[in-house]
Amino acid sequence: MSPLTVLVLLIKAVSFAVLGCIAYLAINPVNRWKYSHIPGPRYRAIFGNLPEFRKYGSHEFMVACRAKYGPVFKLWFGHRVWVVVCDPDLGKRVNYKCLNRPQIGDALIRGPVTRPENKGLFFTRDDVWRMVHRVWQPAFYADSVHACAPLMSVTSRRLVTRLQGLAGEGRPVDLWREVGNLTMAIVGTAAYGIDFHTFDADSATQQQPAASSTSVKLPLAAAVAAAAAAGAPSKAAQAAAAASHLPSSMHSGLAAAHVDVGQRAVGAQLVSSAQTLFASMGGTSGSIYQMAALLLPDSCRPLVAWAAHTFPDARFTAVMNARATVSSASMQLVQQFKQRQQQQEDASASDDAGLGGNAAPGGRGRVSRSGGAIAPGSFLGLLLAARGGTDGHGLSDLQMIMQANTFTLAGYETTANALAFSLWCISTHPEAEARLLQEAAAAAQPFHAYSRDMEQQFPYTCAVVSEALRLYPPGATTIREVPPAGRPLQLGGYAVAPGSSVFVASYVMQRDPELWPRAGEFLPERWLPGNEHLAAKNAAAYLPFGSGARMCIGYRFALQEVRLGLLELLSQFHFEVQWELMVPPPPQPHQQQQQQQGVEGGAEAGDKQQQQQQQQRGSRALRTANGFTLSPVGGIWVKLEPRVPEVQPAV
């Protein structure tokens, strides 16, 4: 058989395979029959409901489907089925009955990071998740979280200093990206015990939208090596670290590499890489290969992965570079920590032998040995210490890196979005802003001094955050997998097959007028005593951090960070929204249905006026997109108006 004949046969075989996949996806007989008893929009060949997701956002499309189909319905993500739950009690049942999340997101990833034992906390399953969860817990005990309060306030004041400079320039600022720098700075210290210097970059660089973010091309290995070679800190660096009110266990880690170019590189790369990763998540905004892997049957995934790595497009290349950057940075920091730890042990042995014990000239000695790139009190320091425990659950370097990556990414974008949404709500409600400022002015001590009793000292501030999280939960849905080896899960009279993906629609429930009085309004008062008539009719309707065993483990950390950041920033600035720079939201499917009904029925003058008022309010609404997190589209653009410095108490 000639080579040409073989080539022709191969082309025919591939063509038949492709045509077979297309025909299967067009009919999709198995899933259409399997879920035919659950209501929902009709199936479209190949794409399913992706056109609606792109047009309206999956979260807003779920709102329309809830009104049309009831509290349980199905959506089509390509040929795959999502069962969506919008009932509080049924959502609670899903979160408590189903432990694991579906295996998504690994279709195009290769190497050891795809193994179950090497995943981060978010994607681990069963016994591996239980082991990793136990390792995470000490970092989020109440005392550990309160110990980070000074760090949060001090870092917020560093952002205040930066914003004061930008205010002098008089140009609009993307508040969303600025608070992203804040949360990454806090995560950098809490996770690694180092300063990422996220406020040091040029202001123009910080104002790039997330969709255009790409991995910063810096010589990472050389940068971190420079950090290691920097030696002991100067006295000024030590004083700065001590004055920052950080937890004592982190002082030496920060001081050991204060303001050096290596950590600037690490911080810049992690910020940019995190933005790239989050911009690519969500299925409809990533690489064409990511879309293909989600749309095509699982049997086609190896072919898609091969094509992606052989002929990568720009978005896939950016995502892979970002993943490599985050992992490489963490690996370098782990290796540096281990080297410093070994040096400390060697020095201690020398002291015990009577060969040392005096501080070296120039302030080096014990300061440099006790510190390291990763402070002992940091999250990664806790993971490294846990490896030497007696419970038999030691983590490999790769496992620790994956956990640190998860900590960094989870603590960066979600908290930044929560703080940005809180600032948005306050900036568009002057009466709420005035009340919050009055409460802040009554504080007799620095804000972080009240971290243990924030609800008592700042009840209205806490109510503002709770209400912002109700309207704009960064986690608009939680996703669970019905145990494949179990029985069908009964949800509202529907039997959901084992192995199914079930979405609990937090965004829908938290805006449902059947569950919340005046559901569409920003009313912090509903969270204060005496306003029970505004509270949810079912407490399970509020779950911005999820519920069940896999509820967000860092929710206390996130709440404290958002509350303190809100107090620090609002006590210094009024943020005037620049509406001409905001991206207006598109008409939502339920609004279009109402408008169409009004036209067909011949709306009267009063009805037309009401519709015009609704459209005007809609043009002043915040457009959001639901990828991996709920985030503002195009940012939140404001003009900075500094306040007279009389609200914030003296430190």
C-alpha positions in Angstrom: 0.0 0.0 0.0 1.5 3.3 -1.1 2.0 6.2 1.3 -0.5 8.3 -0.6 -3.1 5.6 -0.1 -2.4 5.4 3.6 -2.7 9.2 3.8 -6.0 9.2 2.0 -7.4 6.5 4.3 -6.2 8.4 7.3 -7.9 11.5 6.1 -11.1 9.6 5.5 -11.0 8.0 8.9 -10.5 11.3 10.7 -13.3 12.9 8.6 -15.7 10.1 9.5 -14.7 10.4 13.1 -15.3 14.2 13.1 -18.6 13.7 11.3 -19.6 11.1 13.8 -18.9 13.4 16.7 -20.9 16.2 15.0 -23.8 13.9 14.4 -23.7 12.6 18.0 -23.6 16.1 19.4 -26.4 17.2 17.1 -28.7 14.4 18.4 -27.2 13.9 21.9 -29.6 11.0 22.5 -28.2 9.7 25.8 -28.2 13.0 27.8 -31.5 14.2 26.2 -33.2 11.0 27.3 -31.4 10.8 30.7 -32.6 14.3 31.7 -35.8 14.5 29.8 -37.9 14.6 33.0 -36.2 17.8 34.2 -37.6 21.0 32.7 -35.3 23.6 31.1 -34.6 25.4 27.8 -34.4 23.2 24.7 -31.2 21.6 23.5 -29.3 23.2 20.7 -26.9 21.1 18.7 -23.3 21.3 19.8 -23.5 24.6 21.6 -26.5 24.1 24.0 -27.2 27.3 25.9 -23.8 28.9 25.4 -25.2 31.7 23.2 -27.4 32.8 26.1 -24.5 32.5 28.6 -22.4 34.8 26.4 -25.2 37.3 25.8 -26.6 37.6 29.3 -24.2 35.9 31.6 -24.9 32.4 33.0 -26.0 34.0 36.3 -28.6 36.2 34.8 -29.8 33.5 32.4 -30.4 31.3 35.5 -32.6 34.1 37.0 -34.8 34.0 33.8 -34.9 30.2 33.9 -35.9 30.2 37.6 -38.9 32.4 36.7 -39.9 30.2 33.8 -39.2 26.6 34.9 -39.2 26.7 38.7 -36.6 26.0 41.4 -35.1 23.0 39.6 -34.2 23.0 35.9 -31.5 21.9 33.5 -29.1 23.9 31.3 -27.0 22.7 28.4 -23.3 23.5 28.4 -22.6 22.1 25.0 -23.8 18.5 25.2 -23.3 18.4 28.9 -26.1 18.9 31.4 -26.1 21.2 34.4 -28.9 20.6 36.9 -29.5 24.0 38.6 -31.1 24.3 42.0 -32.6 27.6 43.1 -34.4 26.5 46.3 -32.7 27.1 49.7 -33.6 23.8 51.3 -32.7 21.8 48.1 -29.5 23.7 47.8 -28.6 22.9 51.4 -29.3 19.2 50.6 -27.0 19.3 47.7 -24.1 20.9 49.6 -24.4 18.6 52.5 -25.1 15.4 50.6 -22.5 15.8 47.8 -18.9 16.2 48.9 -17.0 16.3 45.6 -16.9 18.8 42.8 -16.9 17.5 39.2 -13.6 16.9 37.5 -13.5 19.9 35.3 -10.7 22.2 34.2 -8.0 19.5 33.7 -8.8 18.7 30.1 -5.8 20.5 28.6 -3.4 20.2 31.5 -0.6 17.6 31.4 1.9 16.3 33.9 1.9 15.4 37.6 -0.4 18.3 38.6 -3.3 16.4 37.1 -3.0 13.5 39.6 -5.6 13.6 42.4 -3.1 13.8 45.2 -1.4 16.8 43.7 -4.5 19.0 43.3 -5.3 22.1 45.3 -8.0 22.1 48.0 -10.6 23.3 45.6 -10.4 20.2 43.3 -9.3 17.4 45.6 -11.8 14.7 46.3 -12.7 12.2 49.1 -10.0 11.2 51.5 -7.4 13.4 49.7 -9.6 16.4 50.3 -10.1 15.4 54.0 -6.3 15.2 54.5 -5.6 18.5 52.8 -8.5 20.2 54.5 -7.0 19.2 57.9 -3.7 20.7 56.9 -5.4 24.0 55.9 -7.5 24.4 59.1 -4.8 25.9 61.5 -4.3 28.8 59.1 -7.9 29.8 59.5 -8.5 29.3 63.2 -10.0 32.5 64.8 -6.7 33.4 66.5 -4.8 33.0 63.2 -7.3 35.3 61.4 -7.3 38.0 64.1 -3.5 38.0 64.1 -3.6 39.1 60.4 -5.8 42.1 61.1 -2.9 44.5 61.6 -1.4 43.3 58.3 -4.7 44.0 56.5 -5.1 47.5 57.9 -1.4 48.5 57.2 -1.6 47.1 53.7 -4.9 49.0 53.1 -3.1 52.2 54.2 -0.4 51.5 51.7 -3.1 51.5 49.1 -4.4 54.8 50.5 -1.0 56.3 50.0 -0.9 55.1 46.4 -4.5 56.4 45.8 -3.6 59.8 47.2 -0.9 60.1 44.5 -3.4 59.1 41.8 -6.0 61.6 43.2 -3.5 64.4 42.6 -3.3 63.4 39.0 -7.0 63.9 38.6 -7.7 61.0 36.3 -10.2 58.1 36.7 -9.0 55.0 38.5 -10.2 51.4 38.1 -11.1 50.7 41.7 -11.5 47.0 41.0 -7.9 46.6 39.9 -6.6 48.7 42.7 -8.2 46.6 45.4 -6.9 43.6 43.5 -3.4 44.9 44.2 -4.4 45.2 47.9 -5.7 41.7 48.2 -2.7 40.2 46.4 -0.4 42.1 48.7 -2.2 40.7 51.8 -2.2 37.2 50.3 1.5 37.5 49.5 2.4 38.1 53.1 -0.2 35.7 54.6 0.7 32.9 52.2 4.4 33.3 51.9 5.5 35.8 54.5 7.0 38.2 51.9 6.2 41.6 50.5 5.1 41.4 46.8 5.4 45.2 46.4 2.1 45.3 44.4 1.8 49.0 44.9 5.3 49.8 43.5 4.6 49.3 39.8 3.8 52.2 37.5 0.2 53.3 37.8 -0.5 52.8 34.2 0.4 49.2 34.4 -2.0 48.7 37.3 -4.9 49.9 35.2 -4.9 47.3 32.5 -8.2 45.4 32.2 -8.1 41.7 33.2 -9.1 40.5 29.7 -5.8 41.8 28.3 -3.6 40.6 31.0 -0.7 38.4 30.1 2.1 36.9 32.0 4.9 39.3 32.7 8.1 38.1 31.1 10.7 38.4 33.8 13.7 36.1 34.6 12.0 34.6 37.6 14.7 32.2 38.7 17.3 35.0 38.5 15.0 37.3 40.4 14.4 34.9 43.2 18.1 34.1 43.3 18.7 37.8 43.7 16.3 37.8 46.7 18.2 35.0 48.3 21.5 36.8 47.7 20.2 40.0 49.2 21.4 38.9 52.7 20.2 40.4 55.9 18.0 43.5 56.1 19.1 46.9 57.0 18.1 48.4 60.3 15.6 50.6 58.4 14.0 47.5 56.9 13.8 45.8 60.3 12.1 48.9 61.7 9.7 49.1 58.9 8.7 45.5 59.4 8.2 46.0 63.1 6.2 49.2 62.6 3.9 47.5 60.3 2.0 45.7 63.1 2.5 42.3 61.5 2.2 39.1 63.4 5.5 38.6 65.2 6.1 35.3 63.4 6.1 37.2 60.1 8.4 40.0 61.1 11.6 38.2 60.3 10.3 36.8 57.0 9.4 40.3 55.7 12.5 41.9 57.1 14.8 39.4 55.5 14.0 40.7 52.0 12.5 44.1 52.4 12.2 46.1 49.1 14.4 43.9 46.9 14.1 43.5 43.2 13.6 39.7 43.3 10.4 39.9 45.3 9.2 42.8 43.2 9.5 40.4 40.2 7.7 37.7 42.1 4.8 40.0 43.1 4.4 41.5 39.6 4.4 38.1 38.0 1.9 36.6 40.5 -0.5 39.6 40.1 -0.4 39.5 36.3 -0.6 35.7 36.2 -3.6 35.5 38.6 -5.4 38.1 36.4 -4.7 36.0 33.3 -5.9 32.8 34.9 -9.2 34.3 36.2 -9.8 36.1 32.9 -9.6 32.7 31.1 -12.0 30.8 33.5 -15.6 30.3 32.9 -15.6 28.4 29.6 -16.9 31.1 27.3 -13.9 33.5 27.7 -10.9 31.2 27.4 -9.0 29.6 24.6 -10.8 28.0 21.6 -9.3 24.7 22.7 -10.8 25.1 26.2 -14.2 25.6 24.6 -13.6 22.6 22.3 -12.7 20.4 25.3 -15.9 21.4 27.1 -18.1 21.0 24.1 -16.8 17.7 22.6 -17.3 14.3 24.1 -14.7 13.1 26.6 -13.2 10.7 24.1 -12.1 13.7 22.0 -10.2 15.4 24.8 -6.8 13.7 24.1 -7.0 15.0 20.5 -8.0 18.5 21.6 -5.1 18.5 24.2 -2.6 17.4 21.5 -3.8 20.2 19.2 -3.7 22.8 21.9 -0.1 22.0 22.9 1.0 21.6 19.2 -0.8 24.6 17.7 -1.5 26.8 20.7 -3.5 30.0 20.3 -2.6 33.2 22.1 -5.0 32.7 25.0 -3.9 29.1 25.6 -0.2 30.2 25.6 -1.0 33.0 28.0 -2.8 30.7 30.4 -0.1 28.0 30.3 2.6 30.7 30.9 0.5 32.0 33.8 0.2 28.6 35.4 3.9 28.0 35.0 4.7 31.3 36.5 2.6 30.7 39.6 4.0 27.2 40.1 7.6 28.3 39.5 7.3 31.2 41.9 6.0 28.9 44.6 8.6 26.3 44.0 11.4 28.8 44.2 10.1 30.2 47.4 9.7 26.7 48.9 13.3 25.8 48.0 14.6 29.1 49.4 12.7 28.5 52.6 14.1 25.0 53.0 17.7 26.3 52.4 17.2 29.0 55.1 15.7 26.4 57.4 18.7 24.2 57.0 21.0 27.1 57.7 19.1 27.9 60.8 19.4 24.3 62.0 23.1 24.2 61.3 23.6 27.5 63.1 21.7 26.2 66.1 23.8 23.1 66.2 26.9 25.3 66.2 25.5 27.4 69.0 24.9 24.2 71.1 28.5 23.2 70.5 29.7 26.5 71.8 30.9 27.7 68.5 28.4 30.6 68.1 25.7 32.4 69.8 26.7 36.0 69.2 25.1 38.2 66.6 27.2 38.8 63.6 28.4 42.3 62.8 26.1 44.6 61.0 22.9 43.1 62.5 23.1 39.8 60.6 23.5 36.8 62.8 20.3 35.6 64.3 18.0 37.9 62.2 19.0 36.3 58.9 18.9 32.8 60.3 15.5 33.1 61.9 13.9 34.5 58.8 13.6 33.3 55.3 11.8 33.9 52.1 8.7 32.3 53.7 8.0 33.3 57.3 7.2 30.5 59.8 3.8 32.0 60.6 2.7 32.1 56.9 0.4 29.6 55.3 3.2 28.0 53.4 5.3 27.9 56.5 2.5 26.1 58.3 2.4 23.6 55.4 6.1 23.0 55.6 5.9 22.5 59.4 2.9 20.1 58.9 5.1 17.8 56.8 7.1 16.9 59.9 4.0 16.1 61.9 3.2 12.7 63.4 -0.2 12.1 61.7 1.4 10.5 58.7 0.0 13.0 56.2 3.2 14.7 55.1 2.9 16.8 51.9 5.4 16.7 49.0 6.8 19.9 47.6 4.4 19.7 44.7 1.4 19.2 47.0 2.5 22.2 49.1 2.9 24.3 45.9 -0.6 23.4 44.7 -2.1 24.3 48.1 -0.2 27.6 48.1 -1.4 28.3 44.5 -4.9 27.7 45.6 -4.5 29.9 48.6 -3.1 32.7 46.5 -5.7 32.6 43.7 -8.7 32.0 46.0 -7.6 34.8 48.3 -6.8 37.3 45.5 -9.8 37.5 43.1 -12.7 36.6 45.3 -11.8 39.0 48.1 -10.9 41.7 45.6 -14.4 41.3 44.0 -16.1 41.3 47.4 -14.4 44.6 48.4 -14.9 46.2 45.0 -18.7 45.3 45.1 -18.9 46.7 48.6 -17.3 50.0 47.6 -19.5 50.1 44.5 -22.7 49.8 46.6 -21.5 52.5 49.0 -20.5 54.8 46.3 -23.9 54.6 44.6 -25.8 55.0 47.9 -24.8 58.3 49.6 -27.1 57.8 52.7 -25.3 54.5 53.4 -21.9 56.1 52.9 -22.8 58.8 55.4 -23.9 56.3 58.1 -20.8 54.2 57.6 -18.6 57.2 58.0 -20.3 58.2 61.2 -19.7 54.8 62.6 -16.1 54.8 61.6 -15.5 58.2 63.1 -16.7 56.9 66.5 -13.8 54.4 66.7 -11.3 55.4 69.4 -8.5 53.0 68.2 -7.2 51.9 64.9 -9.7 49.8 63.1 -7.8 46.5 63.3 -7.8 46.7 67.1 -11.5 45.7 66.9 -11.0 42.6 64.8 -12.4 40.3 67.5 -15.6 42.3 67.9 -16.3 43.9 64.5 -20.0 43.1 64.6 -20.3 45.0 67.9 -18.1 48.0 67.1 -19.0 48.4 63.4 -22.4 46.7 63.0 -23.4 48.9 60.0 -20.1 48.3 58.2 -20.6 44.6 58.6 -24.2 45.0 57.4 -22.9 46.8 54.3 -20.6 43.9 53.5 -23.3 41.3 54.1 -25.7 43.1 51.8 -23.1 43.6 49.1 -22.3 39.9 49.2 -26.0 39.2 48.9 -26.4 41.2 45.7 -23.0 40.4 44.3 -21.7 37.1 45.6 -18.2 36.4 44.1 -19.2 32.7 44.1 -22.4 33.0 42.1 -22.9 29.3 42.2 -21.5 26.3 44.0 -21.0 23.1 42.0 -21.2 19.5 43.3 -21.2 16.1 41.8 -23.8 13.5 42.7 -21.8 10.5 43.9 -21.3 8.2 40.9 -21.5 5.0 42.9 -24.6 6.1 44.8 -28.3 6.4 44.2 -30.1 9.1 42.3 -30.4 12.3 44.3 -34.0 13.4 44.9 -34.4 17.2 44.3 -37.9 18.6 44.4 -39.5 15.6 42.9 -36.8 15.0 40.3 -34.4 12.1 40.4 -30.9 13.4 39.5 -28.7 10.6 38.1 -25.4 9.6 39.8 -22.5 11.4 38.4 -24.5 14.5 37.4 -23.2 18.0 37.9 -25.5 20.1 40.2 -25.2 23.8 40.5 -26.6 25.6 43.6 -27.5 29.1 42.2 -26.5 31.4 45.1 -26.9 34.5 43.0 -30.4 33.6 42.0 -31.6 32.7 45.5 -30.1 35.8 47.0 -32.0 38.0 44.6 -35.3 36.0 44.6 -38.3 38.3 45.5 -40.1 35.2 46.8 -37.3 34.8 49.4 -36.3 38.4 50.2 -38.4 41.5 50.8 -37.4 44.3 48.3 -34.9 41.8 46.9 -33.4 44.1 44.2 -32.6 47.0 46.6 -29.4 47.6 48.5 -30.6 47.6 52.2 -27.9 47.1 54.8 -30.6 47.6 57.4 -32.0 44.2 56.7 -29.0 42.7 58.6 -29.5 44.9 61.7 -31.7 44.1 64.8 -35.2 45.4 64.6 -35.5 44.9 60.8 -36.6 41.3 60.7 -39.3 42.2 58.2 -36.5 42.7 55.7 -34.7 39.5 56.4 -34.7 36.4 54.3 -37.8 34.1 54.7 -35.4 31.2 54.7 -31.9 31.5 56.3 -30.5 29.0 53.8 -31.2 31.5 51.0 -28.0 33.3 52.0 -24.8 31.4 51.1 -22.1 33.7 49.6 -19.5 31.3 50.9 -21.4 28.1 50.2 -22.4 25.6 52.8 -21.7 22.1 54.0 -18.4 20.5 54.5 -16.9 22.3 51.5 -18.0 25.8 52.6 -15.2 28.3 51.9 -12.6 27.5 54.6 -11.2 31.1 54.5 -14.5 33.0 54.9 -13.5 34.6 58.2 -10.2 35.8 56.7 -12.1 37.2 53.7 -14.8 39.0 55.8 -12.2 40.6 58.0 -10.1 41.7 55.0 -13.1 43.3 53.3 -14.5 45.0 56.4 -11.1 46.5 57.3 -10.4 47.5 53.8 -13.7 49.2 53.5 -13.2 51.2 56.6 -9.6 52.2 55.7 -10.5 53.3 52.2 -13.8 55.0 52.8 -12.5 57.0 55.8 -10.0 58.6 53.4 -11.9 58.9 50.0 -15.2 59.4 48.4 -15.4 57.5 45.2 -17.4 59.2 42.5 -18.5 56.7 39.8 -17.5 57.7 36.3 -20.6 56.4 34.5 -19.3 57.3 31.0 -16.5 54.7 31.5 -18.6 52.0 32.9 -19.8 49.1 30.6 -23.6 49.2 30.6 -25.4 45.8 31.2 -27.3 44.3 28.3 -31.1 43.8 28.6 -31.7 40.7 30.5 -33.9 37.8 29.2 -36.7 38.4 31.7 -36.7 42.1 31.0 -36.9 41.5 27.2 -39.8 39.2 27.8 -41.6 41.9 29.8 -40.9 44.5 27.2 -42.1 42.3 24.4 -45.3 41.5 26.2 -45.9 45.3 26.7 -45.5 46.0 23.0 -47.8 43.1 22.0 -50.5 44.1 24.5 -50.4 47.8 23.7 -48.9 49.3 26.9 -50.6 52.4 28.2 -48.8 55.7 28.9 -48.2 54.9 32.6 -46.8 51.5 31.7 -44.5 53.0 29.1 -43.3 55.6 31.7 -42.5 52.8 34.2 -40.6 50.9 31.5 -38.5 54.0 30.7 -37.7 54.5 34.4 -36.6 50.8 34.6 -34.4 51.2 31.6 -32.8 54.3 33.1 -32.1 52.5 36.3 -30.7 49.6 34.3 -28.3 51.9 32.5 -26.9 52.8 35.9 -26.5 49.2 37.0 -23.3 47.3 37.3 -22.5 44.8 34.5 -21.1 41.6 35.8 -19.7 38.4 34.3 -19.8 35.0 35.9 -16.7 33.0 35.1 -14.8 31.3 37.9 -16.0 34.2 40.0 -18.6 37.0 39.6 -16.7 40.1 38.6 -17.4 43.6 37.2 -17.1 43.8 33.4 -14.6 46.4 32.4 -13.8 47.4 36.0 -15.3 50.0 38.4 -14.1 53.4 37.3 -14.1 56.2 39.8 -12.8 59.7 40.5 -10.9 59.9 43.8 -12.0 62.7 46.2 -9.8 62.8 49.3 -11.6 63.5 52.6 -10.3 65.8 55.3 -8.2 63.6 57.6 -10.5 63.5 60.7 -12.2 60.2 60.5 -9.4 57.7 60.9 -8.1 57.5 64.5 -4.4 58.1 65.0 -2.3 54.9 65.1 
